[in-house]
Amino acid sequence: MNLNGVIYPYNIEAKKLPIHLTGIGGTDWQQPVFRPTGYHWHQLILSEKGEGILKFDNLSLRISAGDCLFLPANYPHEYRAVSDSWRVKFVTFDGYSAMHILSLLGLTKPLNVSLGDVSFFTSIFRQMYRLCGSDPVSGDILCSGLIYQLLLEFYSRSGLTRTKSKVERSGLLAEVLGYIEEHYREDFPLSVLSGIAGVSHQHLCRIFKDEMNVRPKEYINRLRIREAKRLLTETSEPISSVSKKVGFSETSYFCAVFKKLENTSPLEYRKMSGMFKY
């Protein structure tokens, strides 16, 4: 599929989404661009062939084939080809939560990322181009999810997540998470986990909260409820038996945790799944 040319989708419903596509296209001959006040939409530009140069904040960045460039809205910049031709694909996007999402990802300034393998990005670009060209009613609505995928993939390859502390903490948690996955049905003190990690109980809880967004005990309960949901839908074992099998010593506590996490009781969950025997 040739992405030469640009499609600017316009759908009132899409504009209601937190993030939505505003344009997609490509060119084999990228012309010089000079924007002293920036562009009114956020941009992702995939460099497929040739080279360009980006200038912003008195800096100059070389953009090579296999790179992906992010440009935030309203950020002064200019770029041009420095080879005989410069083939690019690009998407532009906006949305009432776009700035918030980008801020959370640390994408507040222009950033160029060397992707290596561009197949994922090329595939997403082609999907969006096809959707916008063939389905003007809902195509750009579906593209909202694809834009989000692109951003997360770009973020994951940007190196913004890989500070030394985060790498160290992720390595520290890996063995702890492996132990929990294997033993969550058992009744063990949390001191076992801090012993595995080689840190104090308080320090482990802080790292766990930062990395997993929950405390160790809640994480364990979530795994137990996950297994309980499977047993409730695939077997006719009594609720009390399911409770004990997944690691709860008291059925009443199991029911309370289940209700809190699933917003329904184990019995009602079983009924909704079609398993009526209990």
N, C-alpha and C positions, 0 to 999 in steps of 0.2 A: 504494500500500500504506500503510495507516494504522499508524503505530508507537505509537499510544497503548497503554499497558500495558507490562509488562516481562516478558522471558523470561530465566530464570536457568538456563542449560544445565548439565547435570551429566553428565560423562563421565570415568570414571577414566583412560582413555587420553589424553584431552586434557590432564589434569593432569600428564602426564609431559613435555609440551612445554615449551620454554624460556619461552614466553609463550602465554597462552591466554585466551579470552573467559570472563568470569564473569557478565556481564549485558548486556542490550541492550534499549532501549525508547525511549519518548518520551511527551510530554504536551503538550496545548495550554494547560494551566494549571499552570505550575510553582509549587509551593507553597514557602513559606519553608523553608530548611534551615539548621539550626544544629548544627555538629559541633565541639565544643570540643576533641575529641581526634582529629579527622579521620575519614576513612572507611577501612575496612579494605582496599579495593581502589583501584587507580589509576583515574582517570576522564578521559574526553574528552567534553565537552558542546558540542554544536553549537547555537547560538542561531539559530533560523529566523525568528522574528517577535516583535516586542516588544523590551523591554529589561529587564535585570536589573542588580543590583549585587553584586559579590563583595567580601567583607571578609576580610583575613588580615594578620597581622603589622602591625596598626595601619594598614593601607592599605585604600583603597576603590577598586575598579575598576568602571567602567561597562561592561556587556556588551551590545553592540548586535546587531541582526540581521546575520548574515553573519560573526559572530565564532565562534571555537572556543576553548574553555577547557580547559586541562589542569590537573588536580588530582592531585598525588602521594598515595599512600596514607599514612594516619596523619598528615596535615598539617592542623592546626586551621584551620577556615574556616567561613564562613557566606555564604549568598546568598539573594536574594529578588527578585521582580519589582518593577519600578518603573513599569510600564505596566499598562493594564487587563488584559492577558494576556501571558504569556511562553511561546512555543512552543519547545520544545527536543527534540532527540534526544540520546541518550547511550549510551556503551558503558563498561563497567567491565572491567578485566583484571588478571591476576596471572601468576605463573609464577616458576620458580626463577631465571631469568635476567632477569626484568623490571627489577629494580632496577639491575642491571649495565648493561643496554641503555640505560635512561633516564639513568644517570649518564654514560655515554659521549656521549649526545646533549646533555648539559647540562640535562636536564629534571629538576631536583631541587626546584624550587619551583613554586607556581602560576603559570601563564602564560596570558595571553589574546592570541590572534592574530587580526587582522582578515584574513579570507580573501579577500574580494572575491567571486570565483567559488566557490560552495560545491558545484557539481555533482559533483565528484569525491567529496567527503565524503558527500554525500547518496546517491550510487550505492553506495558501500561499506557505508554503514549499512543500506541496503535489502537488499543481498546477504546480509549477516550475519543480518538479521532473518528473511529468507526461509529461509536454510539452517537456522537454529535451529528455526524453526517447522515445517519440512517434513521434516527429516532429523535426528531426535534421536540417531541412532547416530553419524554421522560429520560432521554439520553443523558442530558447534562445533570439530571438529578442523580443518576447512577454514577456519574463521574465524580460526584462529591466524595464518595467512598474511595475512589481510585486516587484522588488528590491526596487524601489522608494517608493512603498506603505509600505513595511516593515520598511524602514528607518524612514518614517514619523510617523508610528505607534510607533516605538521604541522611537523616539524623544518625542512624545506626552506623553508617559508613564514614561519618564526618570526623569521628574521633572525639566529639564533644562529650561522649559518655565515658571515655576511657582515661579519666584522671587516675593518678597513681593510687589515691586512697580508695577509689571505687573498685579498681582492679584487685587491690589487696583484700578489700572487704568481701568482694564476690568470691574470691578464692577461699577466704576464711569460712564463708557460709556454705560452700559447696558440700563439704563433708558433713556438716550439721544437717543440711536438707536431705542428704542421702540417708543419714541415720533415721531421721524422722519418717521418711517415706517407707522405710523398712519396718519401723517399730511403732508407728503411731497407734496401733491397736493395743499396745502394752501400757501399763501404768508405770512410768519412770519419772523421777524428779528432774526438774529443769537443770539441776547442777550437772547432770550427765552431759547435756549439750554444751554448757560452758567449759566443761572439762575437755570435750572433743575439740572445741575451738581454741582452747588455751587462753581464754580471757575470763574476766570476772562475769558474774551473772548479770550485773547491771550494764556492763559494756556490751555484752551479747544482745541484750534486749534493745539497747539503743541502735546497734547496727541492724538488727532484725527489723526494727520499726522503720528505719531509714530505707532499707533495701526492699523489704517485702510489704511495707505499709501496714503491717499487723504485728502484734507481739507473738512470741513463740507459742504460747498456749492457744491463742485464737487460731493460729495457722494449723496446729495439730487438730483442733476441733473441726476446722474446715475440711481436713482430709478425712476425718472420721464421718462427718456428715455426707461427704461425697460417696464413701463406701456404703453408708446406710441407705442412701437413695437408690443405689444399685440393688441392694438386698430387698428393699421394699418393693421394687418394681419387678424383680426377677424371681422372688421366692414368696412363699406364704408363711414364713416364719413369724412367730409372735413378735410384737414390738419389743417386749422385754428381752427376747433372745437377740434381736438385731442390735439392741442397745449394748449388750454385753460383748457381742462379737466385734463391734467396732471400737471398743475400749472404754465405754461408760459403765461405771460400777452401779450407778443409780438410774433407773428408767426415767424418773421424774426430771433429773438434770438433763438427760439426753433429750427429752421432749422440749424442755425449755430452750436448749441450745438450738435444736432443730427449728423451733418456732421463730427464734430470733434471726437465724440466717436465711430461712426459706419463706418466712412469713405465712407459714401454715403448719399444722401438726403432722407428725409422721403418719397417722391414720388417714387424714384427709389427703395427704400426698399420695398414699397408696391407692385410695379410692379414685383420685383424679387420673392415675396412671392406668387404671383398669384392673388392678389386682385387688379383688374384694375380699379374698380370704384372709383372715387374721385370727 
